[in-house]
Amino acid sequence: MKKVAIFIVSIIVIICLFWYAYYQYKAKKSDIETNNLQYEELYEKEITGSNLATIINKTLDNNSKNNIKKDENGEYIENEDNSIKINIKFKDSDKIYPIESIYSSQMSEFIRLYGQASFKCTKLEYHKSTKFIKYLYFEEI
């Protein structure tokens, strides 16, 4: 009788462990889908510089919350899980700017100069392991 009770309790514990693992998997997948959707909606669409400034702030905040490390230039270093990098190409320059350089040289100035300009996301990449968005490329149009 004692062995049967131990067996039944063991089965219940195993089922609970599988349920918990599945629940965690679904929650993480939902978080990734929610986050990705916010960025995927931007792909191949025109947005204003003001909207791009909002995306820059959100992305930098996400990288900070995810404890992504910075290099000596103050740019976030790509990891294999949840880092997001955004580069921007302006019409009047051949140089490609990371969002960290725009943020550090005053967002208010960016909004003043490019608030009404149009930008388009032309490149979108995902982390291989997590399928989390890792890179966006915007061009001024």
Summary of the structure (lengths in Angstrom):
residues: 141
radius of gyration: 21.5
end to end distance: 76.3
largest distance: 81.7
contacts: 377
relative contact order: 0.17
helix: 50%
strand: 22%
